[in-house]
Amino acid sequence: MGWDRIEGQWKQRRGKAISHWGKMMNDELAAIAGKYEELVGRLQENYGIAKEEARRQVDEFNTTVELLKESNNKLIKTQKALNKQTKANRKAVKSKTPVRKRPRSKAKA
């Protein structure tokens, strides 16, 4: 995914970035607004790491978020298929099960 798309989705990704880089504050990440070089620079400052290491971490973060997104989409599809199958099974069982009448209780005299 290109960083132009990430900039557009930054509000959604900011929460994940906060949990990923604990020293970064929400307002700091809001100011970055998904700009790649800005994020790399802030990581260098906050963590005292080299530029290449900061870039590697940002790229790794992006890959992780994409994998989570794909995994979540697969999970949603599987859940929908399971719900559909469950409904079909209930419908089939309902149509095959005869309606039973309850036996009347005998009144005590």
Secondary structure as the mmCIF struct_conf table of DSSP 4:
data_model
#
loop_
_struct_conf.conf_type_id
_struct_conf.id
_struct_conf.beg_label_comp_id
_struct_conf.beg_label_asym_id
_struct_conf.beg_label_seq_id
_struct_conf.end_label_comp_id
_struct_conf.end_label_asym_id
_struct_conf.end_label_seq_id
HELX_RH_AL_P HELX_RH_AL_P1 TRP A 3 GLY A 8
TURN_TY1_P TURN_TY1_P1 GLN A 9 GLN A 9
HELX_RH_AL_P HELX_RH_AL_P2 TRP A 10 HIS A 20
BEND BEND1 TRP A 21 TRP A 21
TURN_TY1_P TURN_TY1_P2 GLY A 22 LYS A 23
BEND BEND2 MET A 24 MET A 24
HELX_RH_AL_P HELX_RH_AL_P3 ASN A 26 ILE A 32
TURN_TY1_P TURN_TY1_P3 ALA A 33 GLY A 34
HELX_RH_AL_P HELX_RH_AL_P4 TYR A 36 TYR A 47
TURN_TY1_P TURN_TY1_P4 GLY A 48 GLY A 48
HELX_RH_AL_P HELX_RH_AL_P5 LYS A 51 LYS A 96
BEND BEND3 THR A 97 THR A 97
HELX_LH_PP_P HELX_LH_PP_P1 PRO A 98 LYS A 108
#
